[in-house]
Amino acid sequence: MNVLAALIALGLLVVIHEAGHFLAAVGQGIRVNGFSVGFGPALIKRQIRGVTYALRLLPLGGFVSFPDDEEDSPIPADDPDLLRNRPIPQRVLVISAGVLANLALAWLLLVGQSAFAGLPADPDPGVLVVAVQPGEAAAKAGLKAGDRILRLNDQPLGPGQDAVQTLVNRIQSEPGQSLKLLTRRDADSEQTLVLIPEDRDGLGRIGAQLQVNRMGSLRPARSPLEAIRFGSGEFTGLLRSTVAGYGGLMTHFGQTAQQVSGPVKIVEMGAQLSSQGQGGLVLFTALISVNLAVLNALPLPLLDGGQLVFLLLEAVRGRPLPERFQMAVMQSGLLLLLGLSLVLIVRDTSQLPLVQQLSGR
C-alpha cells in the first residue's frame, strides 16, 4: 500500500507538471493536439475536442504536443495560433508553466497540511531523514528515509530547526570522523548507527536531506496567516536545499553522480516516508514536486530549461535556431534521458533489500 501511494503521488506530479504547460497554452488560445503521461506506445488514448489524451508505456515523465511538431499537419504554417508563431513572452510562459505548477503544488501541500492537519504542538526532539542518496555515507551507515535521529554522540538533539542545524554543523565540521547516532525507525524500534561523513572540499557530506521532525503531536493553526507562514517556511527550506543539492551535483559531478536517484529509489523513499503516516506522504510529494521543478529548470536538452535557452538565443539572434539543429539536440537529449533512466533503474533495483538478499549480498 505504501508503494502504491508513492506511485500515485509520482503520477500526480507528472500530470500536474504537464497540466501547467497545457493550461498555459490553451489559456492563451494556442493550438494543442496532445497531452501524454509517459513515453512510448500508448496504452490508453482518447480524443476530445481535437486533443489526444494518452497514457503511455514508459512512466518516465510526460509531454504536451503541438501541431508545430507535425510535418504533415493540415494547419497552415503561418497560423497565428501555432506556438511557434506566438510572441516569445507567451512561449516562455507555456514552457515555464510546468515548473511553476510543481512549485505551486508543493507550496499548497505544505500550507494545506499546516492549515488542516495542524502545526507541531511542541516539535518532537530529533531530526527527520527525508531522503538518502544511494552509495553515500548516510546509506552506508544504514540510514533510511523516515528515520528520526534522536541523539548525536550520546547527546540528545533538541526540537525544531536548531536540532537540524546542530547536526548539519557537526557533519560539515568533522569529515572522516565517526559520529554515533541513535535513531528511531518505527514506534518502538531504536538502533545505534555509526556515520562517517565524506570529505568534500574540506566539508563533511553524507548524502541525505534532513528536516525538522514533525512526526509528533500537532495543534491547530491559530490563524490562516500562521499556517501560511509555517508552510511557506517549510517550502522555502525544501527549495533552498534542493537548489543547493543540484548546484553541488553540477559543480562536482564526478564526486556526486552517485547521489542521482532513479524511479525505483524514489518510489522506495516514498514508501518509507508513507509508512510514517499522512504527513510523511505529503512531505514526500512536496519534496519530489520541488525536485521535479528544479530539475526541469536546468538548461539541458529535452528539459524546460533547455527550451528556454533556445528561446533566449532566438531573442538574441532575431530568428529561431535551425530546425535541424534543434531536432538533433532534442533527439540526443531523449537518448541520454532514456539511457540514464535505464541505468538508474537497474542500479537502484539491485540495491533493494530483497534483491540483495536473493543475490546473497
KESE-81146 format. One record per residue (C-alpha): residue in three letters; residue number from 1; x, y, z. Coordinates in Angstrom, 2 decimals, padded with zeros to 5 digits. Last residue first. Example, Ala and Ser with C-alpha at 12.3 -4.5 7.8 and 13.67 -1.06 7.14 Angstrom:
  voza  guvex        u        v        w
   ser      2   013.67  -001.06   007.14
   ala      1   012.30  -004.50   007.80
This chain:
  voza  guvex        u        v        w
   arg    361   024.86  -009.69  -000.74
   gly    360   023.49  -013.18  -001.31
   ser    359   021.74  -012.37  -004.59
   leu    358   018.33  -013.05  -003.06
   gln    357   019.12  -010.83  -000.05
   gln    356   020.40  -008.01  -002.26
   val    355   017.24  -008.20  -004.36
   leu    354   015.04  -008.09  -001.23
   pro    353   016.96  -005.13   000.25
   leu    352   016.71  -003.02  -002.93
   gln    351   020.17  -002.07  -004.19
   ser    350   019.95  -004.04  -007.45
   thr    349   016.72  -002.18  -008.27
   asp    348   018.51   001.14  -007.78
   arg    347   021.29   000.25  -010.22
   val    346   018.99  -001.24  -012.90
   ile    345   016.53   001.67  -012.68
   leu    344   019.36   004.23  -012.65
   val    343   020.99   002.74  -015.76
   leu    342   017.65   002.63  -017.61
   ser    341   016.84   006.22  -016.65
   leu    340   020.28   007.39  -017.82
   gly    339   019.79   005.70  -021.20
   leu    338   016.27   007.10  -021.62
   leu    337   017.42   010.62  -020.71
   leu    336   020.53   010.48  -022.91
   leu    335   018.52   009.16  -025.87
   leu    334   015.96   011.93  -025.39
   gly    333   018.67   014.59  -025.11
   ser    332   020.32   013.35  -028.31
   gln    331   016.94   013.60  -030.04
   met    330   016.35   017.11  -028.70
   val    329   019.79   018.39  -029.76
   ala    328   019.44   016.90  -033.25
   met    327   015.94   018.36  -033.61
   gln    326   017.11   021.83  -032.58
   phe    325   019.97   021.69  -035.08
   arg    324   017.68   020.53  -037.91
   glu    323   015.16   023.24  -037.03
   pro    322   017.78   025.97  -037.45
   leu    321   017.76   028.35  -034.46
   pro    320   014.86   030.77  -034.44
   arg    319   015.21   034.41  -035.60
   gly    318   016.19   037.73  -034.02
   arg    317   019.53   036.30  -032.94
   val    316   019.24   037.46  -029.31
   ala    315   015.54   036.55  -028.98
   glu    314   016.14   033.22  -030.68
   leu    313   019.04   032.51  -028.33
   leu    312   016.77   033.20  -025.35
   leu    311   014.07   030.97  -026.86
   phe    310   016.53   028.09  -027.31
   val    309   017.72   028.57  -023.72
   leu    308   014.09   028.41  -022.56
   gln    307   013.74   025.06  -024.31
   gly    306   016.80   023.78  -022.43
   gly    305   015.28   024.93  -019.13
   asp    304   012.09   023.03  -019.93
   leu    303   014.06   019.81  -020.28
   leu    302   014.68   018.00  -023.57
   pro    301   018.27   019.25  -023.75
   leu    300   019.66   020.75  -020.51
   pro    299   019.37   024.27  -019.10
   leu    298   018.10   023.10  -015.67
   ala    297   014.55   024.29  -014.91
   asn    296   013.20   020.76  -015.32
   leu    295   015.37   019.53  -012.43
   val    294   014.29   022.42  -010.18
   ala    293   010.59   021.73  -010.78
   leu    292   010.91   017.95  -010.42
   asn    291   012.87   018.39  -007.19
   val    290   010.18   020.72  -005.81
   ser    289   007.48   018.19  -006.69
   ile    288   009.59   015.37  -005.24
   leu    287   009.84   017.15  -001.89
   ala    286   006.17   018.18  -001.84
   thr    285   005.04   014.62  -002.56
   phe    284   007.39   013.17   000.06
   leu    283   006.27   015.69   002.69
   val    282   002.61   014.92   001.98
   leu    281   003.33   011.18   002.24
   gly    280   005.15   011.64   005.54
   gly    279   002.30   013.71   006.98
   gln    278  -000.20   011.02   006.01
   gly    277   001.59   008.39   008.05
   gln    276   005.19   007.36   008.75
   ser    275   004.81   004.40   006.36
   ser    274   004.40   006.97   003.60
   leu    273   008.01   008.10   004.21
   gln    272   009.33   004.60   003.56
   ala    271   007.08   004.10   000.53
   gly    270   008.18   007.42  -000.91
   met    269   011.85   006.52  -000.49
   glu    268   011.26   003.21  -002.28
   val    267   009.39   005.03  -005.06
   ile    266   012.29   007.46  -005.46
   lys    265   014.80   004.61  -005.49
   val    264   012.90   002.83  -008.27
   pro    263   012.44   005.99  -010.34
   gly    262   016.15   006.90  -010.30
   ser    261   018.23   008.69  -007.71
   val    260   021.29   010.81  -008.50
   gln    259   023.62   010.92  -005.49
   gln    258   026.09   008.56  -007.18
   ala    257   027.00   011.37  -009.57
   thr    256   028.35   013.35  -006.59
   gln    255   032.13   013.14  -006.94
   gly    254   032.36   013.28  -010.73
   phe    253   029.57   015.84  -010.90
   his    252   031.21   018.32  -008.55
   thr    251   029.87   021.64  -009.90
   met    250   026.62   020.27  -011.34
   leu    249   025.83   017.94  -008.43
   gly    248   026.67   020.61  -005.87
   gly    247   024.29   023.02  -007.56
   tyr    246   021.66   020.30  -007.73
   gly    245   021.90   019.86  -003.97
   ala    244   021.94   023.61  -003.30
   val    243   018.79   024.02  -005.40
   thr    242   017.13   021.21  -003.45
   ser    241   018.22   022.60  -000.07
   arg    240   016.87   026.05  -000.93
   leu    239   013.57   024.73  -002.30
   leu    238   012.93   022.49   000.70
   gly    237   013.67   025.32   003.15
   thr    236   011.46   027.75   001.24
   phe    235   008.59   025.25   001.28
   glu    234   008.98   024.69   005.04
   gly    233   008.90   028.44   005.65
   ser    232   005.88   028.81   003.38
   gly    231   004.04   026.16   005.38
   phe    230   004.78   028.00   008.66
   arg    229   003.80   031.43   007.35
   ile    228   000.69   030.18   005.57
   ala    227  -000.50   028.28   008.64
   glu    226   000.18   031.32   010.85
   leu    225  -001.72   033.58   008.44
   pro    224  -004.69   031.23   008.39
   ser    223  -004.94   031.68   012.17
   arg    222  -004.10   029.86   015.40
   ala    221  -003.12   026.75   013.47
   pro    220  -004.48   023.65   015.14
   arg    219  -002.03   021.64   017.26
   leu    218   000.00   018.62   016.23
   ser    217   001.53   015.67   018.08
   gly    216   004.69   014.03   016.75
   met    215   006.05   013.25   013.30
   arg    214   007.22   016.76   012.53
   asn    213   010.96   016.18   012.99
   val    212   012.61   019.20   011.35
   gln    211   014.27   018.24   008.09
   leu    210   017.35   016.45   006.78
   gln    209   018.25   015.51   003.21
   ala    208   020.97   012.88   002.95
   gly    207   024.20   012.44   001.01
   ile    206   026.61   012.43   004.00
   arg    205   028.90   015.40   003.39
   gly    204   031.70   016.74   005.61
   leu    203   033.43   019.86   004.38
   gly    202   037.09   020.27   003.38
   asp    201   036.43   020.25  -000.35
   arg    200   034.40   017.06   000.01
   asp    199   035.38   014.83   002.93
   glu    198   032.87   012.04   003.47
   pro    197   030.91   011.99   006.72
   ile    196   031.34   008.82   008.82
   leu    195   028.09   007.73   010.48
   val    194   027.98   004.96   013.09
   leu    193   024.48   003.71   013.86
   thr    192   022.68   002.97   017.12
   gln    191   019.21   001.48   016.92
   glu    190   015.71   002.24   018.13
   ser    189   012.48   000.41   017.27
   asp    188   009.43   001.21   019.39
   ala    187   007.38   003.43   017.07
   asp    186   009.34   002.52   013.96
   arg    185   012.61   003.88   012.61
   arg    184   014.22   005.53   015.63
   thr    183   017.86   006.58   015.51
   leu    182   020.71   006.95   017.99
   leu    181   023.69   008.31   016.07
   lys    180   027.41   007.89   016.75
   leu    179   029.59   010.14   014.60
   ser    178   032.90   008.76   013.34
   gln    177   035.26   011.36   011.83
   gly    176   036.17   011.49   008.13
   pro    175   034.71   014.96   007.72
   glu    174   034.03   016.63   011.08
   ser    173   032.95   020.26   010.53
   gln    172   030.25   019.55   007.95
   ile    171   028.65   016.74   009.91
   arg    170   028.78   018.67   013.19
   asn    169   027.23   021.75   011.58
   val    168   024.48   019.69   009.94
   leu    167   023.56   018.06   013.27
   thr    166   023.36   021.38   015.12
   gln    165   021.44   022.98   012.23
   val    164   018.82   020.23   012.26
   ala    163   018.45   020.46   016.04
   asp    162   018.10   024.25   015.86
   gln    161   015.38   023.82   013.22
   gly    160   013.00   022.27   015.70
   pro    159   013.44   020.01   018.71
   gly    158   016.52   019.10   020.72
   leu    157   019.12   016.52   019.78
   pro    156   020.11   014.43   022.79
   gln    155   023.88   013.98   023.37
   asp    154   025.13   010.38   023.24
   asn    153   027.38   011.17   020.23
   leu    152   024.38   012.62   018.40
   arg    151   020.97   011.57   019.70
   leu    150   017.42   011.38   018.35
   ile    149   017.86   010.88   014.59
   arg    148   014.45   010.04   013.13
   asp    147   014.29   007.61   010.21
   gly    146   011.67   008.25   007.50
   ala    145   014.10   007.91   004.60
   lys    144   016.77   005.38   005.53
   leu    143   020.05   005.48   007.47
   gly    142   022.19   002.33   007.41
   ala    141   025.66   003.87   007.80
   lys    140   026.44   003.16   004.13
   ala    139   023.24   004.98   003.13
   ala    138   024.25   008.06   005.14
   ala    137   027.80   007.99   003.74
   glu    136   026.69   007.90   000.10
   gly    135   026.17   004.88  -002.17
   pro    134   022.49   005.57  -002.69
   gln    133   021.21   009.02  -001.68
   val    132   019.03   009.22   001.42
   ala    131   015.89   011.35   001.61
   val    130   013.70   012.86   004.34
   val    129   015.69   011.97   007.45
   leu    128   013.85   013.62   010.35
   val    127   015.88   015.30   013.11
   gly    126   015.39   014.91   016.83
   pro    125   013.08   016.06   019.55
   asp    124   009.41   016.45   018.65
   pro    123   008.25   019.96   017.77
   asp    122   005.92   021.18   020.51
   ala    121   002.41   021.44   019.18
   pro    120   003.76   020.84   015.67
   leu    119   001.40   022.63   013.28
   gly    118  -002.01   021.43   012.18
   ala    117  -003.56   018.83   009.89
   phe    116  -005.84   021.30   008.08
   ala    115  -003.88   024.58   007.90
   ser    114  -000.34   023.23   008.24
   gln    113  -001.04   020.44   005.78
   gly    112  -002.59   022.95   003.40
   val    111   000.48   025.20   003.62
   leu    110   002.75   022.27   002.84
   leu    109   000.57   020.92   000.05
   leu    108  -000.12   024.36  -001.43
   trp    107   003.60   025.19  -001.56
   ala    106   004.46   021.88  -003.22
   leu    105   001.64   022.33  -005.76
   ala    104   002.73   025.89  -006.58
   leu    103   006.31   024.72  -007.19
   asn    102   005.07   021.94  -009.46
   ala    101   002.81   024.31  -011.41
   leu    100   005.61   026.90  -011.80
   val     99   007.92   024.27  -013.28
   gly     98   005.21   023.17  -015.72
   ala     97   004.33   026.78  -016.60
   ser     96   007.90   027.58  -017.70
   ile     95   007.42   026.38  -021.29
   val     94   003.99   027.94  -021.79
   leu     93   005.02   031.24  -020.16
   val     92   008.17   031.45  -022.28
   arg     91   006.04   030.87  -025.37
   gln     90   003.84   033.84  -024.48
   pro     89   006.90   036.04  -023.80
   ile     88   008.42   034.98  -027.18
   pro     87   005.48   036.21  -029.24
   arg     86   003.33   033.49  -030.85
   asn     85   004.12   031.99  -034.25
   arg     84   005.98   028.97  -032.86
   leu     83   003.01   028.03  -030.68
   leu     82   000.58   027.91  -033.60
   asp     81  -002.38   030.26  -033.10
   pro     80  -001.20   032.80  -035.69
   asp     79  -001.47   030.18  -038.49
   asp     78   001.51   030.86  -040.79
   ala     77   002.41   027.19  -041.22
   pro     76  -001.14   026.39  -042.31
   ile     75  -002.85   023.67  -040.22
   pro     74  -003.17   020.36  -042.10
   ser     73  -000.18   018.97  -040.13
   asp     72   002.02   016.69  -042.25
   glu     71   005.36   017.62  -040.63
   glu     70   003.87   017.51  -037.12
   asp     69   005.76   019.29  -034.30
   asp     68   004.03   022.67  -034.83
   pro     67   000.71   020.88  -034.28
   phe     66   001.62   020.85  -030.56
   ser     65   002.37   018.05  -028.15
   val     64   002.22   018.14  -024.33
   phe     63   004.65   015.75  -022.67
   gly     62   005.12   013.13  -019.98
   gly     61   007.56   011.74  -017.46
   leu     60   009.34   008.41  -017.05
   pro     59   006.28   006.14  -016.93
   leu     58   007.21   004.20  -020.12
   leu     57   004.09   002.61  -021.66
   arg     56   001.90   005.62  -022.41
   leu     55  -001.33   007.08  -021.02
   ala     54  -002.83   009.28  -023.72
   tyr     53  -005.08   012.32  -024.24
   thr     52  -005.49   013.29  -027.90
   val     51  -006.77   016.87  -028.33
   gly     50  -009.17   017.69  -031.18
   arg     49  -012.17   018.28  -028.97
   ile     48  -011.62   015.07  -027.01
   gln     47  -009.52   012.21  -028.39
   arg     46  -008.87   009.18  -026.21
   lys     45  -005.79   007.13  -025.55
   ile     44  -004.88   004.14  -023.42
   leu     43  -001.71   002.05  -023.61
   ala     42   000.03   004.50  -025.97
   pro     41   003.43   003.40  -027.25
   gly     40   006.48   005.28  -025.93
   phe     39   006.60   007.97  -023.27
   gly     38   004.66   008.67  -020.07
   val     37   001.62   010.86  -019.40
   ser     36   000.51   012.40  -022.68
   phe     35  -001.49   015.51  -023.65
   gly     34  -001.84   016.03  -027.41
   asn     33  -003.12   018.40  -030.12
   val     32  -002.57   021.87  -028.68
   arg     31  -003.28   025.13  -030.55
   ile     30  -002.52   028.32  -028.61
   gly     29  -005.54   030.29  -027.38
   gln     28  -003.68   031.84  -024.46
   gly     27  -005.48   029.75  -021.85
   val     26  -004.95   026.66  -024.00
   ala     25  -001.16   027.13  -023.88
   ala     24  -000.87   027.92  -020.16
   leu     23  -003.39   025.16  -019.42
   phe     22  -001.34   022.53  -021.27
   his     21   002.07   023.53  -019.90
   gly     20   000.77   023.52  -016.31
   ala     19  -001.19   020.32  -016.98
   glu     18   002.12   018.69  -017.91
   his     17   003.55   019.41  -014.47
   ile     16   000.33   018.49  -012.64
   val     15   000.07   015.17  -014.50
   val     14   003.71   014.32  -013.73
   leu     13   003.20   015.18  -010.06
   leu     12   000.03   013.08  -009.86
   gly     11   001.85   010.07  -011.30
   leu     10   004.55   010.44  -008.64
   ala      9   001.93   010.62  -005.88
   ile      8   000.12   007.55  -007.24
   leu      7   003.41   005.64  -007.29
   ala      6   004.19   006.66  -003.69
   ala      5   000.71   005.58  -002.53
   leu      4   001.10   002.24  -004.32
   val      3   004.47   001.67  -002.63
   asn      2   002.87   002.39   000.78
   met      1   000.00   000.00   000.00
